[in-house]
């Protein structure tokens, strides 16, 4: 999710599409939060690791 967010942010920035930029930022933030929670050892959605 983090990677998809970064890709959408880049596409939105390069093509000048603000909607893609916004969606990319949201996905990147959600992906970063899930990554940090998973690295801290917290279960996410009943799973010990979030891949």
PyMOL Python script that loads the backbone (N, CA, C, O; Angstrom):
from pymol import cmd

cmd.read_pdbstr("""\
ATOM      1  N   UNK A   1       0.822  -1.174   0.000  1.00  0.00           N
ATOM      2  CA  UNK A   1       0.000   0.000   0.000  1.00  0.00           C
ATOM      3  C   UNK A   1       0.877   1.252   0.000  1.00  0.00           C
ATOM      4  O   UNK A   1       0.550   2.259  -0.629  1.00  0.00           O
ATOM      5  N   UNK A   2       1.969   1.169   0.702  1.00  0.00           N
ATOM      6  CA  UNK A   2       2.907   2.297   0.740  1.00  0.00           C
ATOM      7  C   UNK A   2       3.499   2.554  -0.646  1.00  0.00           C
ATOM      8  O   UNK A   2       3.602   3.700  -1.081  1.00  0.00           O
ATOM      9  N   UNK A   3       3.879   1.497  -1.321  1.00  0.00           N
ATOM     10  CA  UNK A   3       4.456   1.627  -2.658  1.00  0.00           C
ATOM     11  C   UNK A   3       3.433   2.174  -3.655  1.00  0.00           C
ATOM     12  O   UNK A   3       3.756   3.036  -4.471  1.00  0.00           O
ATOM     13  N   UNK A   4       2.219   1.678  -3.585  1.00  0.00           N
ATOM     14  CA  UNK A   4       1.161   2.169  -4.472  1.00  0.00           C
ATOM     15  C   UNK A   4       0.897   3.649  -4.230  1.00  0.00           C
ATOM     16  O   UNK A   4       0.678   4.408  -5.174  1.00  0.00           O
ATOM     17  N   UNK A   5       0.918   4.058  -2.970  1.00  0.00           N
ATOM     18  CA  UNK A   5       0.721   5.465  -2.644  1.00  0.00           C
ATOM     19  C   UNK A   5       1.803   6.353  -3.229  1.00  0.00           C
ATOM     20  O   UNK A   5       1.514   7.425  -3.760  1.00  0.00           O
ATOM     21  N   UNK A   6       3.050   5.907  -3.132  1.00  0.00           N
ATOM     22  CA  UNK A   6       4.159   6.690  -3.684  1.00  0.00           C
ATOM     23  C   UNK A   6       4.057   6.766  -5.207  1.00  0.00           C
ATOM     24  O   UNK A   6       4.296   7.821  -5.795  1.00  0.00           O
ATOM     25  N   UNK A   7       3.708   5.663  -5.839  1.00  0.00           N
ATOM     26  CA  UNK A   7       3.569   5.655  -7.299  1.00  0.00           C
ATOM     27  C   UNK A   7       2.458   6.610  -7.746  1.00  0.00           C
ATOM     28  O   UNK A   7       2.634   7.372  -8.696  1.00  0.00           O
ATOM     29  N   UNK A   8       1.316   6.564  -7.054  1.00  0.00           N
ATOM     30  CA  UNK A   8       0.217   7.463  -7.412  1.00  0.00           C
ATOM     31  C   UNK A   8       0.587   8.924  -7.161  1.00  0.00           C
ATOM     32  O   UNK A   8       0.190   9.805  -7.924  1.00  0.00           O
ATOM     33  N   UNK A   9       1.341   9.183  -6.101  1.00  0.00           N
ATOM     34  CA  UNK A   9       1.789  10.553  -5.840  1.00  0.00           C
ATOM     35  C   UNK A   9       2.683  11.050  -6.972  1.00  0.00           C
ATOM     36  O   UNK A   9       2.534  12.183  -7.430  1.00  0.00           O
ATOM     37  N   UNK A  10       3.605  10.212  -7.421  1.00  0.00           N
ATOM     38  CA  UNK A  10       4.491  10.606  -8.513  1.00  0.00           C
ATOM     39  C   UNK A  10       3.728  10.845  -9.811  1.00  0.00           C
ATOM     40  O   UNK A  10       3.971  11.832 -10.507  1.00  0.00           O
ATOM     41  N   UNK A  11       2.808   9.944 -10.135  1.00  0.00           N
ATOM     42  CA  UNK A  11       2.025  10.103 -11.361  1.00  0.00           C
ATOM     43  C   UNK A  11       1.173  11.365 -11.293  1.00  0.00           C
ATOM     44  O   UNK A  11       1.092  12.124 -12.258  1.00  0.00           O
ATOM     45  N   UNK A  12       0.534  11.580 -10.137  1.00  0.00           N
ATOM     46  CA  UNK A  12      -0.286  12.771  -9.972  1.00  0.00           C
ATOM     47  C   UNK A  12       0.516  14.049 -10.067  1.00  0.00           C
ATOM     48  O   UNK A  12       0.045  15.039 -10.628  1.00  0.00           O
ATOM     49  N   UNK A  13       1.736  14.040  -9.520  1.00  0.00           N
ATOM     50  CA  UNK A  13       2.589  15.230  -9.580  1.00  0.00           C
ATOM     51  C   UNK A  13       3.084  15.479 -10.998  1.00  0.00           C
ATOM     52  O   UNK A  13       3.053  16.612 -11.478  1.00  0.00           O
ATOM     53  N   UNK A  14       3.538  14.427 -11.667  1.00  0.00           N
ATOM     54  CA  UNK A  14       4.110  14.584 -13.007  1.00  0.00           C
ATOM     55  C   UNK A  14       3.056  14.952 -14.046  1.00  0.00           C
ATOM     56  O   UNK A  14       3.330  15.729 -14.961  1.00  0.00           O
ATOM     57  N   UNK A  15       1.857  14.401 -13.910  1.00  0.00           N
ATOM     58  CA  UNK A  15       0.801  14.672 -14.889  1.00  0.00           C
ATOM     59  C   UNK A  15      -0.085  15.842 -14.476  1.00  0.00           C
ATOM     60  O   UNK A  15      -0.941  16.272 -15.249  1.00  0.00           O
ATOM     61  N   UNK A  16       0.109  16.353 -13.284  1.00  0.00           N
ATOM     62  CA  UNK A  16      -0.681  17.488 -12.823  1.00  0.00           C
ATOM     63  C   UNK A  16      -2.129  17.135 -12.505  1.00  0.00           C
ATOM     64  O   UNK A  16      -3.039  17.925 -12.755  1.00  0.00           O
ATOM     65  N   UNK A  17      -2.335  15.934 -11.947  1.00  0.00           N
ATOM     66  CA  UNK A  17      -3.681  15.491 -11.599  1.00  0.00           C
ATOM     67  C   UNK A  17      -3.796  15.497 -10.074  1.00  0.00           C
ATOM     68  O   UNK A  17      -3.272  14.604  -9.407  1.00  0.00           O
ATOM     69  N   UNK A  18      -4.474  16.493  -9.529  1.00  0.00           N
ATOM     70  CA  UNK A  18      -4.532  16.605  -8.059  1.00  0.00           C
ATOM     71  C   UNK A  18      -5.253  15.447  -7.378  1.00  0.00           C
ATOM     72  O   UNK A  18      -4.940  15.118  -6.234  1.00  0.00           O
ATOM     73  N   UNK A  19      -6.220  14.817  -8.067  1.00  0.00           N
ATOM     74  CA  UNK A  19      -6.953  13.697  -7.478  1.00  0.00           C
ATOM     75  C   UNK A  19      -6.011  12.524  -7.205  1.00  0.00           C
ATOM     76  O   UNK A  19      -6.079  11.918  -6.136  1.00  0.00           O
ATOM     77  N   UNK A  20      -5.134  12.195  -8.157  1.00  0.00           N
ATOM     78  CA  UNK A  20      -4.173  11.112  -7.953  1.00  0.00           C
ATOM     79  C   UNK A  20      -3.193  11.452  -6.842  1.00  0.00           C
ATOM     80  O   UNK A  20      -2.801  10.579  -6.067  1.00  0.00           O
ATOM     81  N   UNK A  21      -2.798  12.710  -6.762  1.00  0.00           N
ATOM     82  CA  UNK A  21      -1.879  13.154  -5.716  1.00  0.00           C
ATOM     83  C   UNK A  21      -2.521  12.927  -4.342  1.00  0.00           C
ATOM     84  O   UNK A  21      -1.869  12.425  -3.426  1.00  0.00           O
ATOM     85  N   UNK A  22      -3.795  13.295  -4.201  1.00  0.00           N
ATOM     86  CA  UNK A  22      -4.491  13.158  -2.923  1.00  0.00           C
ATOM     87  C   UNK A  22      -4.642  11.690  -2.528  1.00  0.00           C
ATOM     88  O   UNK A  22      -4.375  11.318  -1.385  1.00  0.00           O
ATOM     89  N   UNK A  23      -5.062  10.875  -3.460  1.00  0.00           N
ATOM     90  CA  UNK A  23      -5.217   9.439  -3.188  1.00  0.00           C
ATOM     91  C   UNK A  23      -3.860   8.826  -2.834  1.00  0.00           C
ATOM     92  O   UNK A  23      -3.780   7.982  -1.942  1.00  0.00           O
ATOM     93  N   UNK A  24      -2.812   9.236  -3.512  1.00  0.00           N
ATOM     94  CA  UNK A  24      -1.474   8.731  -3.223  1.00  0.00           C
ATOM     95  C   UNK A  24      -1.011   9.088  -1.823  1.00  0.00           C
ATOM     96  O   UNK A  24      -0.415   8.259  -1.136  1.00  0.00           O
ATOM     97  N   UNK A  25      -1.275  10.301  -1.397  1.00  0.00           N
ATOM     98  CA  UNK A  25      -0.884  10.725  -0.039  1.00  0.00           C
ATOM     99  C   UNK A  25      -1.633   9.908   1.003  1.00  0.00           C
ATOM    100  O   UNK A  25      -1.041   9.453   1.982  1.00  0.00           O
ATOM    101  N   UNK A  26      -2.928   9.720   0.797  1.00  0.00           N
ATOM    102  CA  UNK A  26      -3.731   8.948   1.751  1.00  0.00           C
ATOM    103  C   UNK A  26      -3.228   7.505   1.833  1.00  0.00           C
ATOM    104  O   UNK A  26      -3.063   6.970   2.929  1.00  0.00           O
ATOM    105  N   UNK A  27      -2.988   6.881   0.695  1.00  0.00           N
ATOM    106  CA  UNK A  27      -2.499   5.493   0.701  1.00  0.00           C
ATOM    107  C   UNK A  27      -1.111   5.384   1.310  1.00  0.00           C
ATOM    108  O   UNK A  27      -0.820   4.416   2.013  1.00  0.00           O
ATOM    109  N   UNK A  28      -0.251   6.361   1.054  1.00  0.00           N
ATOM    110  CA  UNK A  28       1.094   6.332   1.623  1.00  0.00           C
ATOM    111  C   UNK A  28       1.044   6.462   3.144  1.00  0.00           C
ATOM    112  O   UNK A  28       1.800   5.789   3.844  1.00  0.00           O
ATOM    113  N   UNK A  29       0.177   7.305   3.656  1.00  0.00           N
ATOM    114  CA  UNK A  29       0.061   7.472   5.104  1.00  0.00           C
ATOM    115  C   UNK A  29      -0.496   6.202   5.749  1.00  0.00           C
ATOM    116  O   UNK A  29       0.015   5.753   6.775  1.00  0.00           O
ATOM    117  N   UNK A  30      -1.532   5.628   5.159  1.00  0.00           N
ATOM    118  CA  UNK A  30      -2.100   4.393   5.694  1.00  0.00           C
ATOM    119  C   UNK A  30      -1.071   3.265   5.650  1.00  0.00           C
ATOM    120  O   UNK A  30      -0.936   2.505   6.609  1.00  0.00           O
ATOM    121  N   UNK A  31      -0.349   3.159   4.538  1.00  0.00           N
ATOM    122  CA  UNK A  31       0.685   2.134   4.422  1.00  0.00           C
ATOM    123  C   UNK A  31       1.794   2.309   5.438  1.00  0.00           C
ATOM    124  O   UNK A  31       2.292   1.325   5.986  1.00  0.00           O
ATOM    125  N   UNK A  32       2.192   3.555   5.701  1.00  0.00           N
ATOM    126  CA  UNK A  32       3.242   3.814   6.684  1.00  0.00           C
ATOM    127  C   UNK A  32       2.774   3.450   8.092  1.00  0.00           C
ATOM    128  O   UNK A  32       3.533   2.875   8.873  1.00  0.00           O
ATOM    129  N   UNK A  33       1.521   3.787   8.415  1.00  0.00           N
ATOM    130  CA  UNK A  33       0.990   3.446   9.737  1.00  0.00           C
ATOM    131  C   UNK A  33       0.926   1.936   9.923  1.00  0.00           C
ATOM    132  O   UNK A  33       1.310   1.424  10.974  1.00  0.00           O
ATOM    133  N   UNK A  34       0.446   1.221   8.914  1.00  0.00           N
ATOM    134  CA  UNK A  34       0.383  -0.241   9.016  1.00  0.00           C
ATOM    135  C   UNK A  34       1.772  -0.849   9.125  1.00  0.00           C
ATOM    136  O   UNK A  34       1.968  -1.819   9.857  1.00  0.00           O
ATOM    137  N   UNK A  35       2.726  -0.297   8.412  1.00  0.00           N
ATOM    138  CA  UNK A  35       4.097  -0.795   8.466  1.00  0.00           C
ATOM    139  C   UNK A  35       4.693  -0.591   9.857  1.00  0.00           C
ATOM    140  O   UNK A  35       5.334  -1.490  10.402  1.00  0.00           O
ATOM    141  N   UNK A  36       4.481   0.589  10.426  1.00  0.00           N
ATOM    142  CA  UNK A  36       5.019   0.881  11.758  1.00  0.00           C
ATOM    143  C   UNK A  36       4.363  -0.010  12.812  1.00  0.00           C
ATOM    144  O   UNK A  36       5.049  -0.549  13.680  1.00  0.00           O
ATOM    145  N   UNK A  37       3.043  -0.167  12.741  1.00  0.00           N
ATOM    146  CA  UNK A  37       2.361  -1.030  13.705  1.00  0.00           C
ATOM    147  C   UNK A  37       2.818  -2.482  13.579  1.00  0.00           C
ATOM    148  O   UNK A  37       2.998  -3.167  14.586  1.00  0.00           O
ATOM    149  N   UNK A  38       3.003  -2.946  12.360  1.00  0.00           N
ATOM    150  CA  UNK A  38       3.478  -4.313  12.151  1.00  0.00           C
ATOM    151  C   UNK A  38       4.901  -4.506  12.644  1.00  0.00           C
ATOM    152  O   UNK A  38       5.234  -5.557  13.192  1.00  0.00           O
ATOM    153  N   UNK A  39       5.744  -3.498  12.453  1.00  0.00           N
ATOM    154  CA  UNK A  39       7.137  -3.589  12.910  1.00  0.00           C
ATOM    155  C   UNK A  39       7.219  -3.543  14.431  1.00  0.00           C
ATOM    156  O   UNK A  39       8.164  -4.071  15.018  1.00  0.00           O
ATOM    157  N   UNK A  40       6.235  -2.916  15.073  1.00  0.00           N
ATOM    158  CA  UNK A  40       6.231  -2.823  16.529  1.00  0.00           C
ATOM    159  C   UNK A  40       5.705  -4.101  17.174  1.00  0.00           C
ATOM    160  O   UNK A  40       5.698  -4.220  18.399  1.00  0.00           O
ATOM    161  N   UNK A  41       5.266  -5.051  16.362  1.00  0.00           N
ATOM    162  CA  UNK A  41       4.804  -6.327  16.887  1.00  0.00           C
ATOM    163  C   UNK A  41       3.326  -6.365  17.211  1.00  0.00           C
ATOM    164  O   UNK A  41       2.861  -7.313  17.844  1.00  0.00           O
ATOM    165  N   UNK A  42       2.576  -5.358  16.794  1.00  0.00           N
ATOM    166  CA  UNK A  42       1.144  -5.337  17.058  1.00  0.00           C
ATOM    167  C   UNK A  42       0.401  -6.116  15.987  1.00  0.00           C
ATOM    168  O   UNK A  42       0.762  -6.067  14.811  1.00  0.00           O
ATOM    169  N   UNK A  43      -0.634  -6.833  16.393  1.00  0.00           N
ATOM    170  CA  UNK A  43      -1.443  -7.560  15.428  1.00  0.00           C
ATOM    171  C   UNK A  43      -2.360  -6.594  14.692  1.00  0.00           C
ATOM    172  O   UNK A  43      -2.949  -5.698  15.295  1.00  0.00           O
ATOM    173  N   UNK A  44      -2.473  -6.786  13.384  1.00  0.00           N
ATOM    174  CA  UNK A  44      -3.316  -5.927  12.558  1.00  0.00           C
ATOM    175  C   UNK A  44      -4.313  -6.820  11.847  1.00  0.00           C
ATOM    176  O   UNK A  44      -3.933  -7.666  11.038  1.00  0.00           O
ATOM    177  N   UNK A  45      -5.574  -6.634  12.146  1.00  0.00           N
ATOM    178  CA  UNK A  45      -6.607  -7.435  11.500  1.00  0.00           C
ATOM    179  C   UNK A  45      -6.511  -8.909  11.841  1.00  0.00           C
ATOM    180  O   UNK A  45      -6.860  -9.757  11.018  1.00  0.00           O
ATOM    181  N   UNK A  46      -6.045  -9.231  13.040  1.00  0.00           N
ATOM    182  CA  UNK A  46      -5.925 -10.629  13.458  1.00  0.00           C
ATOM    183  C   UNK A  46      -4.689 -11.327  12.932  1.00  0.00           C
ATOM    184  O   UNK A  46      -4.519 -12.528  13.142  1.00  0.00           O
ATOM    185  N   UNK A  47      -3.827 -10.595  12.256  1.00  0.00           N
ATOM    186  CA  UNK A  47      -2.600 -11.186  11.716  1.00  0.00           C
ATOM    187  C   UNK A  47      -1.401 -10.620  12.462  1.00  0.00           C
ATOM    188  O   UNK A  47      -1.362  -9.431  12.780  1.00  0.00           O
ATOM    189  N   UNK A  48      -0.441 -11.461  12.735  1.00  0.00           N
ATOM    190  CA  UNK A  48       0.733 -10.997  13.446  1.00  0.00           C
ATOM    191  C   UNK A  48       1.619 -10.111  12.567  1.00  0.00           C
ATOM    192  O   UNK A  48       2.272  -9.197  13.069  1.00  0.00           O
ATOM    193  N   UNK A  49       1.643 -10.375  11.263  1.00  0.00           N
ATOM    194  CA  UNK A  49       2.427  -9.576  10.326  1.00  0.00           C
ATOM    195  C   UNK A  49       1.512  -9.070   9.216  1.00  0.00           C
ATOM    196  O   UNK A  49       0.615  -9.784   8.770  1.00  0.00           O
ATOM    197  N   UNK A  50       1.740  -7.842   8.776  1.00  0.00           N
ATOM    198  CA  UNK A  50       0.969  -7.273   7.662  1.00  0.00           C
ATOM    199  C   UNK A  50       1.886  -7.224   6.449  1.00  0.00           C
ATOM    200  O   UNK A  50       2.894  -6.518   6.461  1.00  0.00           O
ATOM    201  N   UNK A  51       1.542  -7.970   5.400  1.00  0.00           N
ATOM    202  CA  UNK A  51       2.370  -8.000   4.202  1.00  0.00           C
ATOM    203  C   UNK A  51       1.632  -7.339   3.079  1.00  0.00           C
ATOM    204  O   UNK A  51       2.151  -7.253   1.966  1.00  0.00           O
TER     205      UNK A  51
END
""", "prot")
cmd.dss("prot")
cmd.show_as("cartoon", "prot")
cmd.util.cbc("prot")
cmd.orient("prot")
